[in-house]
Each structure stands twice: as C-alpha cells, then as structure tokens.
Amino acid sequence: MNTRKEPAMATTPESFVDALNAAFGEQTTQRSAHAKGVVLLGKFVPSAEAASVSKALHFKHEVPVTVRFSANTGMPKIADADPQAAPRGLAIRFRLPDGSDTDLVTHSYDGFPAKNPEEFQQFFLALAGSKPGVPSPTPIEAFQETHPAAKAFLTTRDPPPVSYATTTYFGVNSFKFVNEKGAVTIGRYQLIPDAGRHFLSKDDSPRRRPTISKTRFASALLMERSDSRWCCSSQRRATR
C-alpha cells in the first residue's frame, strides 16, 4: 500500500516559475522552460480515417500549423546532445478554417514525472537543491525514492536523436474525441516520424556541435525527409 503523503505546498504560476528558475537559472528575457527552440511553419493533412475518430475541423480538412521544436530546461544555450536536453519538445498550433486555433503539447518521453502541479514544483525544487557538491542522498535522489514516475523520467532516456525529426513525441494530455455519430474515443497523441527513429551513438554524441543555427537546424530537419511527413497515431480506448 502506498502511504506517501501528498505534497502540501501550494503552487501558483509565480511559485512554479520560481522553481524553474531555481533549477535552471533565472531567466529575464527567455522562457523558464524549453528555452532553446526553433519555430517552423507547415501543414497538417488528416488521413481518410481521421473523421471517424473526431468531428474536429482539423480531422476533416488540411490546415496550416505552427510548430516549435525545443530542448528541455530553461537554459537557452544548452548543447543539443546534452543529456539534460531530454525530453525534447514538439508543440503544434493548428490554424482552423473557422479562424480559431487548437494546440497540442508533446515531448519525447512516454510519460510524465509528476501527477499534479504541487508534485511537479517539488520535483524542480529537488533538482535545484542537488547541485554539484551536495552530499548524497541529494534532494533529487531522495525525491526519486518516493516518486517512481520521477525516477523513471530521470533514468529512462533514449540517446540524443540524430535530429529533432528522428524521434517519437508523445502527447502530455489525453483527449476526448467525439465523431459525428457521437461515439467517444479517449486517446493520447503519438507523433511518429516517417523517416524512422535514429539516434546518435555514444561515440558520436560528444562530437556534435553545442548548438546549431536556426537556419542550419531547419535545413537539417527538412532534409531528414523531403516532405517532412509525420504519422499521427493515438493510444486510445473507445466508450459508448
């Protein structure tokens, strides 16, 4: 039986950003999380079967998208192959035909380190308290022992991908999809690159450039696949 007490610490937007800044350094002009990234424009083309899952407009029509690939942490100059750059992020804004938008947030890890905002804030504070030189068990080591999801998040990592276009991204949230007949499907997005999953070897990772210019990054991304196609699937269960 799990007897672990839930965190009593109240979480506000301000306190959460403070926790991020404590872990990664205070940001004044950059984002506090996933600070390093690149924004691209593209299009989303639904499959012929998509409308059977949802009546949402982007499941029926081709729509333009704004996409941001990013590295983890609030460090804007983090090396692309740095272990702390994982999980990498992929956020998508779908520009719908009626003028509205809908967003999707994913990252390259199938899971999440915390189950609520308070626990997530404690996770970053534990990271902040575990700087080099802190004796073991460090705060993050102690946190992992009572939070198995956080331990899996920190210890289960793929090697750095060849590019942001050669790794799978998993939806952070589940969605309730309703089709025209009213059938409900509960699902979570997976974004799977048509080019396949490709990772750097241990010997290659340290030799990768610390950072890639936005122009070179975009070119490298697009060259992974001439049409930059992705397959969007879902882990799902149907309900009546």
Secondary structure as GFF3:
##gff-version 3
##sequence-region A 1 240
A	DSSP	alpha_helix	13	24	.	.	.	ID=ss1
A	DSSP	beta_strand	37	44	.	.	.	ID=ss2
A	DSSP	three_ten_helix	50	52	.	.	.	ID=ss3
A	DSSP	three_ten_helix	57	59	.	.	.	ID=ss4
A	DSSP	beta_strand	63	70	.	.	.	ID=ss5
A	DSSP	three_ten_helix	83	85	.	.	.	ID=ss6
A	DSSP	beta_strand	89	95	.	.	.	ID=ss7
A	DSSP	beta_strand	101	107	.	.	.	ID=ss8
A	DSSP	alpha_helix	117	128	.	.	.	ID=ss9
A	DSSP	alpha_helix	139	146	.	.	.	ID=ss10
A	DSSP	alpha_helix	148	155	.	.	.	ID=ss11
A	DSSP	three_ten_helix	164	166	.	.	.	ID=ss12
A	DSSP	beta_strand	169	171	.	.	.	ID=ss13
A	DSSP	beta_strand	175	178	.	.	.	ID=ss14
A	DSSP	beta_strand	184	193	.	.	.	ID=ss15
A	DSSP	three_ten_helix	205	207	.	.	.	ID=ss16
A	DSSP	alpha_helix	214	223	.	.	.	ID=ss17
A	DSSP	beta_strand	230	239	.	.	.	ID=ss18
###
